Amino acid sequence: MKEALLVVDVQPTFAMPAAVVDEIRALSGKIYTVATVERHDEAITPFERQLGWTPGPNDDALVAANRVFIKYGYLPPIELVTHLKEQGIGRVYVCGLQTETCCLGAGFMLFDAGLHPTLLKWLSVGSSLDRSGELGARLWQHHFGSVIHSRDGFHIA
């Protein structure tokens, strides 16, 4: 099964530990990588109106990727899933920001498209609700059955 890495919202707006960003960068050089960057369009997702918050208007991904997809809201764009399928990808390793929201949303989208999402927990950070990412990892395990907790348990095929 062909594999890819999906890096979710690792961008300047969100506080991601530098050591984690560095490790994601190192991994992205070894595997086909796609990334998302959160942008704001109030007509698409009402972040300002409902949450009083918006991501930075011109953020770029902090990790090099073969392809970067702009998203508006919690879910990646459908074009990301289409692209992965066109590449013949079956398993998608997911890491990045907000394990229990944006990463989990990506997991549902990948799963519903027939792909096999796997969370790389040590390369993921939760929201302000749970910076450890434990809640998101538990939800991933429950819904998708596939979480790798440390680099020791991870090997690229």
N, C-alpha and C positions, 0 to 999 in steps of 0.2 A: 504494500500500500504506500503510495507516495505521500510524503509529509510536508507540512508547511508550518511556519510560525506566524501567528497573528498577534501583533503588538497593539494593544488597545490604549489609545489616548495618552501615550507617553510624550508629553508636550509641555512647554514652559508654564502654562497656566496652572498645572497641577503639580503639587509638591511630591516628587518621587525621589527617594534616596539615591544619591549619586552612585553609590556602589551597585545598586540594583540596575540602574540605567547602564552602567558600564558592563555588567554581566549580560544584559539583554543585547547590547551592541556586539559583544563578542560572539554570542550565539547567532545573531542575525547574519554574521559572516559565514556561517557554516550550513545554513539551511535556507530554502526559499522562504522569503519573508514578505508579508503584507502588513500594513499598519493603518490605523485609523487616527484621524485628528478631528477633535470636536470643534466645530465652529458654531456661530450663533446666527439664527434667522428667526426672529420672533414669530413670523408668519408660519413657520414650520413647527417650532417647538417653543412653548411659552415660558422659557426659563425666567426671563425678567419679570413678566407679569405674575407668575405663580410662585417663583422662588426668590425673586429679587437678586438674581445672579446671572452672569453670562460668562462664557469662556472668552479668552483673549481673541480679538478679532483677526489677528494675523499669525497665530501660532503655526509652527511647522513641527513635524515629528522630530524627536530628539534621537531617534534610532534610524539608521539607514535601512531602507526596505526596497525590494524589487518593485513594489507598487504601493502608493499611499492613497487612501480613500478618505475623502472629507465626509463627515457625518454631521447630522443635525439632530441631536437628541441621544437617547440611550442605545438605540440599535445601529449596527453598521448598515450601510446602504446595501440593497439587494445586489448591486453590481459587484460587491466584494465576493459574495457567495458564487455568483455566476463566473467570476474570474477564477476562483479556486477550482470550480468544476471543469472549466475549460483547460486548466493546467493539469487535470487528472489527479488532483489532490484528494486523498481519502481521510487522512488523520490531520487535524489542525491543533497544534499546541497553542494555547492562549495564555498570554501574560499581559500585565499592565495595570491600569488604574481601575479601582472600584470593583473588586471581585464580586460583590453582591449586587451590583447594578449593571454597569456597562459591560464588564466581562461576562456576567451571567446572561445578559441580553444577547451578546454575541454567541454564547454557547447554545441558547435556545434556537437562534436563527440557524446556526450550523447544524445542529441536531435535526431540526425540522426539514432541512435540505438534504438529509441523508448522509451527512458527513459525521466524522467521529471527533468531537471536541474533547480535548484534554487540558485541564488547567495546570500550569506550572506555578504552583503555589509560592515557592520561594522567590519568584520573579514577579509577584503580584502584590498590590497594596489595596487595602479596603478603603472605603469612604471614611469621612470623619466619624461616622457611627461606629466603625470597627477597623481602625488602621491596620490591625494584625492580618486582616483578610480571612480570619477563621470562619466567620459566618458564611462568607462567599464560598470557601472551600467545602464546608459542610453541605451547602446547597448544591454545589457542583457534584459532590459525591452522591447525593441523594438522587439528583435528576439524570446525571450522565454516567455515573459510576467510574469516572476516570480523572483522578487527581494525582499528580506527582508532587510530593512534598519537598523534595530536596534534590540538588544536583547529583547526589550519589545514586538516586534511583532513575536517572534520566540518561538515555543513550539514543542518539539519532540513528535511525535505521540506514 
